[in-house]
């Protein structure tokens, strides 16, 4: 809760909110505590508004105004404006607000949003799109939680248990190591019009698949890798990838930015068995340090996800994994790392996770193999105990 600061001249109270903005409140002649219709950038602005209310009281021109903070739409606009968000996150939040939340709550006063109204809204919200539904609910809950922390509403009315959790409607099995390499090989060829196949020059999609699967990089991290990010040893063999940036597409434009969290800035060791593949691939690229490893065009532009779809969808069908997502290659990398005995902290560092929850999922997945491991241990015993 913010700390109350009483003015010496008793015109009212000025509070600095957790967002860094200033709220002004005063006690009206009618005995009710009233708030300014919006918060202020500076303390002086809030104080000036309070003085204006006092002059109106003294001049007899004061009239009772709406004593609410304002509508949800007004507060959500300020909330989004004041948040230090990545461009892609800001764009996604604005889209969710515009399409899923504001049509219902735009003109509703903050304190008039109730548990019942939230449940009613959620009941018919995107029922055929569970992921989008959970994201919309989560954003509404986050905005109203900030309003509660700002002391603008008595409680957060978003209380639907589990509504903010994303649950996939379909389950995708993590591919095996053999399937990953089959997928990479299939990504390296394409079909001709006569039904024959040909190997794609340079092997861009093949090596990109190997790097994504065995190094566990996100799509935006892989497609922003440049020659300067590849660390080589004395024999010019690539041994590490320096992940320092990622690329996202916002409103049709590519935006290069830092990884989604501070933990995303990391060095990832390339598994030795794919280093020769990466080394051979680098020989086909220009030597400039700024050259993208996996460009989307011959001119060196960033690769859009749509450029990957055609070879990826064809390859996944070919290897018998029609439901595989590109992001599942990152799951393969994490699960495989956990099966080597990597600790939670080591998994978190390699994957660039800012919290332990995601890394724990992969340790749990690895623990599913415990029975197989136990049987394997028994197989090395050279004798059988007597009864």
C-alpha positions in Angstrom: 0.0 0.0 0.0 1.2 3.6 -0.7 2.2 5.8 2.2 -0.3 8.6 3.0 1.2 12.1 2.9 -1.1 14.7 4.6 -0.7 18.3 3.3 0.0 20.9 6.0 -2.6 23.2 4.6 -5.2 20.4 4.8 -6.2 20.7 1.1 -6.0 16.9 0.8 -3.6 14.0 0.4 -1.0 13.2 -2.2 0.2 9.6 -2.5 3.0 8.2 -4.7 1.8 4.9 -6.1 3.9 1.8 -6.8 3.8 2.7 -10.5 5.7 5.9 -9.7 2.7 8.1 -10.5 0.9 10.5 -8.1 -2.6 10.3 -6.8 -4.5 13.2 -5.3 -7.5 12.9 -2.9 -9.3 15.4 -0.7 -12.3 15.6 1.6 -15.2 17.4 -0.1 -17.7 19.7 1.6 -20.2 16.9 1.5 -17.9 14.9 3.8 -16.9 12.3 1.1 -13.3 11.5 0.3 -12.8 12.2 -3.5 -10.0 11.3 -5.9 -8.8 13.0 -9.0 -10.1 11.3 -12.2 -6.6 10.2 -13.1 -3.1 10.0 -11.7 -0.4 12.5 -12.3 3.2 12.3 -13.7 4.6 14.7 -11.0 3.8 15.5 -7.4 3.4 19.2 -8.3 0.7 18.4 -10.8 -1.3 16.5 -8.1 -0.9 19.4 -5.6 -2.0 21.9 -8.2 -5.2 19.9 -8.8 -5.8 19.9 -5.1 -5.4 23.7 -4.8 -7.9 24.1 -7.7 -10.5 22.1 -5.8 -9.9 24.2 -2.7 -10.3 27.4 -4.6 -13.6 26.2 -6.0 -14.8 25.3 -2.5 -13.8 28.8 -1.2 -15.5 30.5 -4.2 -18.7 28.5 -3.8 -18.4 27.1 -7.3 -17.5 23.6 -6.2 -19.9 20.8 -7.4 -19.8 17.1 -6.5 -18.1 15.2 -9.3 -17.9 11.5 -9.9 -15.9 10.3 -6.9 -14.5 7.3 -8.6 -11.0 7.0 -10.0 -12.4 6.5 -13.5 -13.4 3.7 -15.9 -11.4 0.6 -16.4 -10.7 1.7 -19.9 -9.0 4.9 -18.6 -7.0 3.0 -16.0 -6.0 0.3 -18.4 -4.7 2.9 -20.9 -2.5 4.5 -18.1 -1.4 1.1 -16.9 -0.2 0.0 -20.3 1.5 3.4 -20.9 3.4 3.3 -17.7 4.7 -0.3 -17.9 8.4 -0.9 -19.1 7.4 -3.6 -21.6 9.1 -5.1 -24.6 7.6 -3.9 -27.9 6.1 -7.3 -28.7 4.6 -7.6 -25.2 3.1 -4.1 -25.4 1.6 -4.9 -28.8 0.2 -8.2 -27.5 -1.3 -6.6 -24.4 -2.9 -3.9 -26.5 -4.4 -6.5 -28.9 -5.8 -8.5 -26.0 -7.3 -5.4 -24.4 -8.9 -4.2 -27.6 -10.3 -7.5 -28.7 -11.2 -9.3 -25.5 -11.4 -7.0 -22.5 -12.4 -3.5 -23.4 -15.6 -4.4 -25.3 -17.0 -5.5 -21.9 -15.2 -3.3 -19.3 -14.2 -0.2 -21.2 -16.8 2.2 -19.6 -17.2 0.3 -16.3 -15.9 2.2 -13.2 -13.1 0.4 -11.6 -14.9 -0.2 -8.3 -18.0 -1.4 -10.2 -16.2 -4.5 -11.6 -17.3 -7.4 -9.4 -16.5 -11.0 -9.0 -19.9 -11.8 -10.6 -19.2 -9.6 -13.6 -15.8 -11.1 -14.1 -17.3 -14.6 -14.0 -20.0 -13.6 -16.4 -17.4 -12.2 -18.9 -15.2 -15.2 -18.6 -18.0 -17.7 -19.1 -18.4 -16.8 -22.8 -14.9 -15.6 -23.5 -13.1 -17.4 -26.3 -14.4 -20.8 -25.3 -12.9 -22.5 -28.3 -9.5 -20.9 -27.8 -8.3 -21.9 -24.3 -4.8 -20.4 -24.6 -6.1 -17.0 -25.8 -8.8 -17.2 -23.1 -6.2 -17.7 -20.3 -4.1 -14.9 -21.6 -7.0 -12.4 -21.6 -8.0 -13.4 -18.1 -4.5 -13.2 -16.8 -4.1 -9.6 -18.2 -7.4 -8.5 -16.6 -6.3 -10.0 -13.3 -2.9 -8.3 -13.5 -4.3 -4.9 -14.3 -6.9 -5.1 -11.5 -4.2 -6.3 -9.1 -2.2 -3.2 -9.8 -5.4 -1.1 -9.1 -5.7 -2.9 -5.8 -2.1 -2.3 -4.9 -2.7 1.4 -5.8 -5.5 1.4 -3.3 -8.1 2.2 -5.9 -10.3 -0.8 -5.3 -10.9 -2.7 -2.1 -10.0 -6.1 -3.6 -9.2 -7.9 -6.9 -12.4 -9.3 -8.3 -10.5 -11.9 -10.5 -10.9 -15.0 -8.4 -11.6 -17.8 -10.9 -9.3 -20.7 -9.8 -7.0 -21.8 -12.6 -8.4 -19.5 -15.2 -5.0 -17.9 -15.9 -3.3 -21.3 -16.5 -2.5 -22.2 -20.1 -3.5 -25.8 -20.8 -2.8 -27.1 -24.3 -5.8 -28.8 -26.0 -3.5 -31.3 -27.6 -0.4 -33.2 -26.3 2.8 -33.4 -28.4 5.3 -36.1 -27.6 8.9 -34.8 -27.4 10.8 -36.3 -30.3 13.7 -38.7 -29.8 17.3 -38.0 -30.7 16.9 -40.2 -33.8 13.8 -38.3 -34.9 15.5 -35.0 -34.4 18.3 -35.9 -36.8 15.8 -37.4 -39.2 13.8 -34.1 -39.1 17.0 -32.1 -39.7 17.9 -34.2 -42.7 14.4 -33.9 -44.1 14.7 -30.1 -43.6 17.8 -30.1 -45.8 16.0 -31.3 -48.9 13.1 -30.1 -51.0 10.8 -31.6 -53.6 11.0 -30.8 -57.3 8.0 -30.4 -59.6 8.7 -33.9 -61.1 8.5 -35.6 -57.7 12.2 -36.0 -57.2 14.1 -34.3 -54.3 17.2 -32.2 -54.2 19.5 -31.1 -51.3 19.1 -27.4 -50.4 22.4 -25.5 -50.9 24.2 -24.6 -47.7 22.0 -26.7 -45.4 20.5 -23.6 -43.7 17.3 -25.3 -42.4 19.1 -28.5 -41.5 21.7 -26.8 -39.3 19.1 -24.4 -37.9 17.1 -27.4 -36.8 20.1 -29.0 -35.1 21.0 -25.8 -33.3 17.5 -25.3 -32.1 17.1 -28.8 -30.9 20.5 -29.4 -29.2 21.2 -25.9 -27.9 17.6 -25.1 -26.8 17.3 -21.6 -28.3 14.1 -19.8 -28.9 13.1 -19.0 -32.5 13.8 -15.3 -32.0 17.2 -16.1 -30.5 18.2 -18.5 -33.3 17.2 -16.1 -36.1 19.2 -13.3 -34.6 22.4 -15.3 -34.2 25.3 -13.7 -36.1 28.8 -14.9 -36.9 30.2 -12.7 -34.1 28.0 -14.8 -31.7 29.8 -18.1 -32.5 32.8 -18.8 -30.3 35.4 -21.0 -31.9 38.5 -22.9 -30.5 42.0 -22.9 -31.9 41.0 -25.3 -34.6 38.2 -23.0 -35.8 35.7 -25.5 -34.4 32.5 -23.7 -33.1 32.1 -24.5 -29.4 29.7 -22.0 -27.9 26.9 -19.6 -28.9 26.7 -16.2 -27.3 23.0 -15.4 -26.9 22.8 -11.6 -26.4 19.8 -10.6 -28.5 16.5 -11.8 -30.0 14.4 -10.6 -32.8 10.6 -10.3 -32.8 8.1 -9.1 -35.3 5.8 -6.2 -34.2 3.2 -4.8 -36.5 5.0 -6.4 -39.5 8.4 -4.9 -38.6 11.4 -6.8 -37.2 12.6 -5.5 -33.8 16.0 -6.6 -32.4 16.0 -6.5 -28.6 17.6 -8.1 -25.6 16.2 -11.5 -24.6 12.9 -11.7 -22.9 14.5 -11.7 -19.5 17.9 -11.0 -18.0 18.5 -14.8 -17.7 18.2 -15.0 -21.4 21.7 -13.4 -21.8 23.9 -16.5 -21.7 26.5 -18.6 -23.4 25.3 -22.0 -24.6 27.8 -24.8 -25.3 27.3 -26.6 -28.6 27.2 -30.4 -28.1 30.3 -31.9 -29.7 28.4 -34.2 -32.1 26.9 -31.3 -34.0 29.9 -29.0 -34.0 31.3 -30.4 -37.4 27.8 -29.6 -39.0 28.0 -26.1 -37.7 31.6 -25.7 -38.8 30.8 -26.9 -42.4 27.8 -24.6 -42.6 29.8 -21.5 -41.5 32.1 -22.1 -44.5 29.2 -21.2 -46.8 28.5 -17.8 -45.1 30.2 -14.4 -45.6 32.9 -13.7 -43.1 31.4 -10.4 -41.8 30.8 -10.5 -38.1 27.3 -9.1 -38.6 26.2 -11.8 -41.0 23.0 -13.6 -39.8 23.6 -17.3 -39.4 20.1 -18.1 -40.6 18.7 -15.3 -42.8 15.3 -15.3 -44.3 16.5 -14.2 -47.7 19.6 -13.9 -49.9 19.8 -10.3 -49.0 20.4 -11.2 -45.3 17.0 -10.1 -43.9 15.6 -11.7 -40.7 13.7 -15.0 -41.1 9.9 -14.7 -40.5 8.2 -17.7 -39.0 6.2 -18.2 -42.2 9.4 -18.8 -44.1 10.1 -21.8 -41.9 6.6 -23.3 -42.1 6.8 -24.9 -45.6 10.0 -27.0 -45.0 9.1 -27.7 -41.4 5.6 -28.9 -42.0 6.8 -31.1 -44.9 9.7 -32.5 -42.8 7.6 -33.3 -39.7 5.1 -35.3 -41.8 7.9 -37.2 -43.4 9.3 -38.3 -40.0 5.9 -39.2 -38.6 5.5 -36.2 -36.2 2.6 -34.3 -37.8 1.7 -32.5 -34.5 5.3 -31.3 -33.7 5.7 -27.6 -33.1 9.0 -25.8 -33.7 9.1 -24.9 -30.0 9.0 -28.6 -29.1 12.6 -28.8 -30.2 13.4 -26.6 -27.2 11.5 -29.1 -25.0 13.6 -31.9 -26.5 16.8 -30.0 -25.6 15.7 -29.3 -22.1 14.4 -32.8 -21.4 17.6 -34.4 -22.9 19.7 -32.1 -20.7 17.8 -33.1 -17.6 18.3 -36.8 -18.5 22.1 -36.2 -18.3 21.7 -35.3 -14.7 21.7 -31.5 -15.0 20.6 -29.8 -11.9 17.7 -27.4 -11.8 20.1 -24.4 -11.7 22.1 -25.7 -14.6 18.9 -26.3 -16.7 17.7 -22.8 -15.8 21.0 -21.2 -16.9 21.3 -23.2 -20.2 17.7 -22.5 -21.2 17.7 -18.8 -20.1 14.8 -19.1 -17.7 14.2 -16.4 -15.2 12.3 -18.7 -12.8 12.7 -22.3 -11.8 9.2 -23.4 -12.6 9.8 -24.0 -16.3 13.0 -25.8 -15.7 11.3 -28.0 -13.1 8.9 -29.3 -15.9 11.9 -30.8 -17.7 13.3 -32.4 -14.6 9.9 -34.0 -14.0 9.9 -35.2 -17.6 13.3 -36.8 -17.1 12.2 -38.5 -13.9 9.6 -40.5 -16.0 12.6 -42.6 -17.1 13.5 -43.6 -13.5 12.0 -47.1 -13.8 14.0 -47.7 -17.1 17.1 -46.5 -15.4 16.6 -48.8 -12.4 16.2 -51.8 -14.7 19.3 -50.9 -16.5 21.2 -50.7 -13.2 20.1 -54.2 -12.4 21.3 -55.5 -15.8 24.9 -54.7 -14.9 24.8 -56.9 -11.8 26.9 -60.1 -12.6 25.2 -62.3 -10.0 21.8 -63.1 -8.5 21.3 -63.0 -4.8 20.1 -66.3 -3.3 16.7 -66.7 -1.7 
